[in-house]
Amino acid sequence: MSLIQVSNVTFAYDGSYETIFENVSFQIDTNWKLGFTGRNGRGKTTFLNLLLGKYEYQGRISASVEFSYFPYAVKDPSAFAIDTVEEIYPEYPYWQLQREMNALQLREEVLYQPFETLSSGEQTKLMLAVLFLKEHNFLLIDEPTNHLDLQGREIVSRYLSSKSGFILVSHDRAFLDRCVDHILSINKTNIEVQRGNFSSWYENKQRQDAFEQTENEKRKQEIRHLEEAARQKAQWADAAERSKFGVGPADKPKNYRPYQGLKAQKGMARAKAIQKRQQAAIEEKSKLLKNVERSDVLKIFQTPFHTRQLVELKDVSISYGERPVCSGITLAIAQGDRIALQGANGSGKSSILKLICGEEIPHTGTVHRGSGLKISYIAQNTAALRGSLSAFAKENGIELSLLLAMLAKLDVSKAQVEKDLSLLSAGQKKKVMLAKSICQPAHLHIWDEPMNYIDVISRIQIEELLLQYRPTILFVEHDKTFCEHIATKIVKL
């Protein structure tokens, strides 16, 4: 057992006035299975990069272990996967690699394929297998679930639960619960470490938030009383000032009363001292709700359709050249349906979504869309997102002020989206896409893995939105908790 000690760490990016961390101190046991959570843009990946020594910072980070980062940046994706293994860990014992691959249900044959031809799930599993071979290394695992289907998440969570000595960044609540024993959370004003899984941490947070909300109401009332008292004292002091006739013997008027001026002076000084104390008390009582996350209620702009049924697929098969993807798909989408489309990676889920949206996808069978059907689509990939937010809003026919208001509710500030959208974090880009879809009047929402990179608080906001307004939606999502909360139907490929 050893400790990673973080002492008084302060960090801001060059040229930025915004401090990411300020005088942060905590310690981590290298035997822990540590889940790392916090809203998008709070600095989770930045902190991992500080541990890796990529940035200069003030303060001190001390550790007696070396750090390995997932995902590993593969230099030549066209090389065989076994060459990538040697690139990551040249001295790896082959039999140990086989053992780790078996635990991850990864076939040995993948080692002799070009790395780039492996599925995203296979690449994730192989990198984890190799990185866990390194002794005396503490693993920094950054969002491995984004490229794993439901079955892959089950396998990897079981694998990680048998390991120790890692920080795991993930927003999948069920996944975190299965494989961590401590939570490191980046809050609005501090970083804290708690023993337990995500659910126990979130329960504690809700209790703390509820306590702070109650205290806030009490303090608001106290502040109102203090402000009223301060106003009364100020009025009294002004009245006393107006009542005095003078304090010095120069040009004494007939009705000169020196004691009245002295009395007013003392009263004014006393009133100012009371005002100062009251203002200090008001400021102190205002320092509240420091870590209560903003979780504003969202509203979705849904439009009723003229018929109950929106879309129907009959005996649809999709193939690319000689490679069949899926076959015999029959699906009907009616108003009010919230359908989760599930299946292994590569089973054709995204292709079906694109086909319904009207893209040219090679297929047989029939696809019927209702006349005048308006679809709001979120693509899985956000790499094409670039340019200004105002241009993005105009392109999608949305008022900029409405889009900004929706992003603010998702904890993305106007300052963050004033830069080019391509410079946003993956989670912030996804929030831009979500905000766009929520703002677009539509009969049907089609979302392809909308929760990738999205923080937990925002996931809960989206869940509450969908449950309150009940829009018609077809979605692909591997977050088990999200699907359980939202789906009225599940279609498995």
N, C-alpha and C positions, 0 to 999 in steps of 0.2 A: 504494500500500500504506500502511495506517496500523494502529495498534494500539488495542485496547480493553484498558485496564489496570485490573485489579481489585486493590486494595491494602488489606489488613488489614480486610476487610469482616466486620462482625458484625451479625446480625439475629435478632430474635425478635418474634413477633406480640404486640401489646398484650395484657396480661393473662395471657400465657403464661410459664411458667417454663422452657419448653423452647427452647433456642437452635437455630435452624435452621442458621445459619452462624456460625462463630467464627474471627476473624482469618484469613479466606480471602484468598489472594493468588495470582494467575496472570495471564497475558496472552493475548489472542487476536488473530490477524492477520485483518484484515477481508477478505482474499482467500480465506480458508479456506472449505471446505465442511465444517462442523463438526457431527458427530453428538453428541447430548447424551443420556447414559444414566445410569441409577441406579434404585434400588428405589423403589416407590411411597411417597410421603410424605416423601421426602428433600429436596424443595425445588426441583425443576426449574422448575416454573411460577413459583414464588416468585422464583427468580433472574431469570427473564425479566422479571417485574414490577419487580424492582429496577433492571434496565437501563432500563426504560421510565419510571423515576422515580415509580412509584406509591406506594412506601413509604419512610419515613425509616429510615436505617440508620447505623451507625458505620463509619468507614473512608472509602474514596474509590473511585469508579468514574469513569474519564476516557475519553472517546472523541471522535473528530473526525467521527463519522458520526451520522446520525439513525437511529432504530430504527422499524421497522414490524412489527406483530404480526399473525400468523395464528392463529386465525380472526378476521377483522374483525367487530366487532359491528354488524350491519346494523340501522339505525334503523327502517326501514319495509319489512318483507319483502313487503308486498303491492304495492310499487312495481315497475315494470319493472326488469329486471336492468341495463339500460343506465343507469338512474338511480342504481342502487347503485354502478356503476362510477364515475360522476361524483362520488358521495358520497365514495368512497375516494380518488379522484385527479382533481380537477376539470380539470387541464390536460393530461389524457392525449391523446397523438396516436392517432387512430383506427386508422391503418394499422399502428402498432406493436402495438396491442391485437389486431388481426386476426392479425398474425404470431405473437404469443404463443398465441393461441387455436388456431391451426393446429398449433403444436408440441404442444399438449395434446389434439389431436383433439377440439376443442370446436366445435360448429356455430355459425355466426354468428347463426342464428335465435334462439338462447336469449337473446340480448340483448333481444329484444322480447317476452319472456314475463315474467309476475310472478316475482320472485326466489324466492318461496316455492314456486312450482310446479316449480322445477328439482330434479332429484334431488340427493341429498347429494354425490354424486361431481361433478356439474356445478357445484354451488356451490363446492366445494373448488377445482376447476380454474380457475373464473373469478376467484376471489379471488387465487389464486397468479399468474395472468396479469397482473392489474392491479398487484399489489404489486411484481412484478419490473420493471414499467415505471418505477418511481421510481428516479431516479439518485441515487447517493451515499447510499443507504439500506441498512442492514444488516438483513436479515429474521430475525425470531424466529418460526420455524414450529413450532407446538405441536401435535403428534400429528395430522398430516393424514391418516394412513392409516386412522383409525378408521371413516371413511365411504366407503372405496374398496374396490371388489371387486378380484379378482386382476388383471384386465385394466387397471383404473384404476391400480393400484399400479405395474404395469409402465410405463404411459405416464408417470405422474408421476415415477417414479424416473429414467427416461431424460431427462425435462425438467430435473430438478434436477441431474443429472450434467453437464449443459451449462452450468449456472450456477455462480456462486461468491458468497461474501459472505453466508452465512446460518448460523444455528444451527438444527438440525433435531432436535426431540424425537420419537423414535419407538422402539417396542419391537419392531418388525419387523426381524429380523436380516438377512434377504435384502435388504430395502428399504434399510437402512442401508449394507450392503456395496456396493450399486450406485451410491450417490450421495454418499458422504462421503470425505474424505481425512484428517480428524483426528477424534479422539474426546475429548470432555470428559465425565469421569465423576465423579459424586458418590458417593464411597465412604462407609464407616461413619465414618471420622475425618478425611477430607480431600477435596479436589477436585484432580484431576490432569488434565493434557492430554497426549495421546499422538498421534504421527503414525500414520496408517494407517486402515483401516476397522474395522468392528465385530469381524470375525473375528480380525484380528491383535491387537486390544486384548484380546479374550476369551482368546485363546491365551496372551498375556503374563500375564493375570490368573491363569489356571489354574496357570501355572508359578510365579508368585509365591506363590499360595495353598499349592501343594504344598511349596515351600521353607519357608514359615512353619509349616506343619503339622509338617514334619520337625524344624525348629528347636524347635518347641513341645514335642515329645516329649523332645528332649534336655534342654531347660530344666526340664521337669517333674521329670526324674530328678535334675538338679542341685539343684533346689529341695528335693526330698525329702532329699538328702544334707545340705544346709545346715540344714534344719529339724531333722534328727536331731542334727547337730553342736551346734545351738543348745540343744536339750534337754539334751544331755550336759553342756554348759558350765553350764547353769542348775542341774542336779543337783549338779555339782561345787562350784559357788559356795554352794549351800544347805548341803552337807556341811561345807564350810570354815567357814561361819557358825556351824553348830551345835557345831563342835569348839573354838571359842575360849572362853576363861574370863574375859576382861575386857581392857580397854585402859587403864584409869585406876587411880590409886593409892587411890581412895576405898575403903573396906571391903574390903581385900585378903583373899581367902580363903587357906587354908593352901597350896593347890596353884596359887596365882596365877602365870601365866606371861605377862608382857606381850608378849613377842615373838610368841606364838601369835595374839593379837588383831590385832596390826599386820599379821601375815602374812595373816590372813583378810580384813582390810579391803582390802589391796592385791589379793588374789586376786579379791575380789568386784568391785572396780572394773575389773580386767582382764577378767573374765568379762562384765560389763555392756557394756564397750566392744566386745568380740568379738560379743556378741549384737546390738548396734546395727548393726555392720557387716554381719553376716549378714542381719539383717532388711532393710537397705537393698538388699543383693544380691538377696534374694528378691523384693522389690517391683520391682526393675529387670528381673529375668528374667520377671516375670509380665506385663510390658507387651508382650504378643505377640498375634499373630493380629488386629492392629488393623483390617485391612481384609478379613479372610476373611469372606465373606457367610454368614450362617446359611442352610443349605439342608437342613433336616431332611427325612427320608423321610416321605412321606405314606401314608396307608392309606385305601382306599375301601371302603365298606360295601355290597358287592354281594350280591344274593340270586339263587340259581339258580331258573330257571322250569321249570314242569312239562312244557312242550313245547319242541322245538328252535326252532320259529318263533314269534316274538313279535308281529310286525305284518305285514300285507300290504295294499298299495294296488293296486287294479286299475283301470286306465283312468280315473284321477282328473283332473278338470278343475276349476279354480277361477276364479271371476270375481266382481267386485264391481259389481253393476248391469250396465251394458253393457260394462264394461271387463274383457276377459279377461286373466287373469294367467298361467296355465299350463294345458296340456292334455295328455291322454294319458299321465299319469304312472303307471307300474307299478313297484312297489318292494316287496321283501320284506326284513325284518330278522330275522336268526336270531341265536341266542345266540353271543356271541363276536365278532360283527361290529363293526367300528369304521368307520362309513360317513361320509365327507365329502360333504355336499350342496353342490354348486358351481353357480354361474351368475351372470350379471350382476345388478346391483342392479335390483330390481323384477321379477325372474323368478319370484317366488313361493316362495322358500326358506322364509322365516319363516312364511308361510301354511301350508305343508305341515307344518312342525313343530307349529304350533298345532292343526292338524287331527288329527294323530296323538295329541296330548295330550288331545283330546276337546273342544276349543273349537268353538263354533258358527261354522264357516266355510262360506260358500255354495259348494257343490261338486256335481258329478255323479260317477258311478262309485262303487266300493265301498271302504270302509275297514274292515278286520277287525283287532281287537285281541284278543289272547289273554285268556281269562277270568281275572280277578284280577290282571291285569298292573299292576305298580306302576312309575310313571314319575317320575323326578326331572328337573325342567325348570329351565333357566336362560334367562330372557328376555334379549333383546338390550338392552332399555332398563331402567335401574335408577332412573329418576326417582321411582318410587313407594316407594322404600325410605326409611322414616322410623320414628321412635320408638326405643325402647330395644332393645338387643341381647337382653335377657332376654325381652321381649315377642315379638320376632322368633323366638327359639328355641322358645318355647312354642307360637306359632302354627304352626310347622313340625314340631312333635313331636320336637324334638332337645334333648338335655340341654345346658344352658348351658355346663357345664364342658368338655364334648366340643367344642362349637363354639369356645370360647375357645382350647382347646389346638390346634385345627386352624388358627385364625387366627394364633396365635403362630408356628406352623411356616411360615406364609406371610408372616411379618415384619409382622404387625399386632398391636401390643401391646394389653393389656387397657386401658391408659390411653387409647389412641386410640378405642376403641369404647365408652368410658363416656359419651361425648356422644351426642346424637341422631344416628342413622344418616344423616339427610339432610345433616349437616354434613361427612361424610367426603368425601375426594377421590374422583374417578371410579374410580381404580384400587382404592382401598380398598373402595368399594361393590361392585365386581365381585368382589373377594376374599371378601366376606361371602356373596355369592351362590354362589361356587364352594365355599366351606367348607360351606355348607348342603347343597349337592348331594352333596358327597363324604361327608357324615355321614349322609345319608338312606339307609336300606336300600331298594334299588330293583332291579328286573329290567332296566330300560332307562333310560339317561341321555340326555336330549335337551338339547343345549347350543346356543344361538343366539349366535354370535360371542362365545364365552367369554373370549377373550384381549384384547378391546378394553381399552385402558388398563393392562393387566397388564404389570409389568416383566419383563425378560428372565430373571432368576434364577428368578422364580416360574413363568414359562412352562416352563423346563427342569424344574422340580420336577413340574409337572403332566404333562409328557411322560413322565418317569420313572415316575410313579404309574400312568398308563394302560398303559405297556408292561409294568410288573411285574404288575399285577392283571388286566389284559385285560378290563375290564367291557364289556358291550354298550353301544355309544354311537352315536347319530346326531348329527352336529354340522355347523354352518355356521361356517366360519372362513376368513378371507382371508390369514392368515399362512402363506405358502408353506412355510416350514421346518417349522412345526407339522404341517401336513397331510402333508408328505412323511414325517415321522417316525411319525405316528400312524395314518393311514388304512390299513385293509386293503382298502377298496373306495372308489371315487369315483363318485358319481352326478352327472352334469352335466345341468342343465336348459337 
